[in-house]
Amino acid sequence: MVCLQSLRSLLPATVRGLIRQNRIHICNTSGMSAGYNQANVVILNKSLANDFEKFCQANSGPLPLLYRSDPGEWKCPPLSSDSDIRTDCLLYRKYEHGVCTESLASLESYSDQLKDMVTFYLGCSFSFESAVQKLGVPLRNVDQQRNASMYTTTVPCHEVGKFSCNLVVTMRPVPQEKLEAAVIATHPMNKSHGAPVHIGSPDFLGFTDLQKTDYGETVQMHPGDVPVFWACGVTGVEAVISCKSPLAFTHSPGCMFITDVKNEDASDLCAKEAPKVVQISSDPLHYSLVSQRTAEKIRSLEEIVGIDPGNRGIKNLLMKDELLKCCLSLSHAKSILITTGFPTHYQQVPPEETDGPPGALAMAAMLQALGKKVAIVTDGHAIEMNKKIVQDAIEQGIIPIGL
């Protein structure tokens, strides 16, 4: 038996050789051959291969395609000099009509069936772990010698052919003061899922209990840790389940194929400046990523809003970066409520201010164009006026649907 500590420094070819000899009895490959890319594996009948490749291209965040084999090709020349996909993963899963029917240590007994099957090698978040550690970010799953925590979200992937499933994410607890470092490390590594897809409460992804994983193991958080979620290649396993192929194989989640490709060779050296991490709210806990350029533009607008030629004390109402947080919150929201109208003269018609409603309508039109559901709430005295404004806007094509 070989211990994990020694596996971290071994070359990928050596680790693959130990796996073939059944000399590794660790349940996942996290931390093995540190600094080298690892890959998720999906093996499908050649009749499904073109659609699955398109599915990967349409969902490149969770499914960055590293290599597609020819039917019956057990090696993967761009990723390794000496490998055999039938033997080089710690553990495999066999799927029949979308149901996992068996876990296998080897696929050699299925060599005849594999002659008509295509292997897809997909990027894995284990690949960026050493880059994250170099910037001083602790990896709780590695320290606890556990598989990464994986969850199926309610976020739908783009459907292609028979492949239709929701996004799967990995979660790694990161100390709040190390969030920027985690983003800087992973942002350029698009072949390993890149920057996080969400930081904060899992509610935004459609689940609540971090103790209930769909794949992998529960990783314990330390005080001050924030849950950080990355897109996960196990989305490919969900896609296999969805297509209900008579026969398919995948790696067992966490038991990856270790390639000979170094992390730095797979990074996007032309990647733009890493985005900044901004905390939107504390309850629920929610952080967002924003480019430095965008943040600067929004802060410039905030300064303009604060201009007070009438000396009415507007600046006293401004809170630094609240406009930035509001913009980011709107970008994440699916549905938005806009309030408008300030009662001024109840005896007049209309009784409300008349400059606010057009601005509210302009915001509604912009948000609808971004695919948001929008509703407008106003004082009861101004309902008829706002109904008329909305109806005129629909007739003039300013907004496509009613609010």
Disulfide bonds with the S-S distance in Angstrom:
none
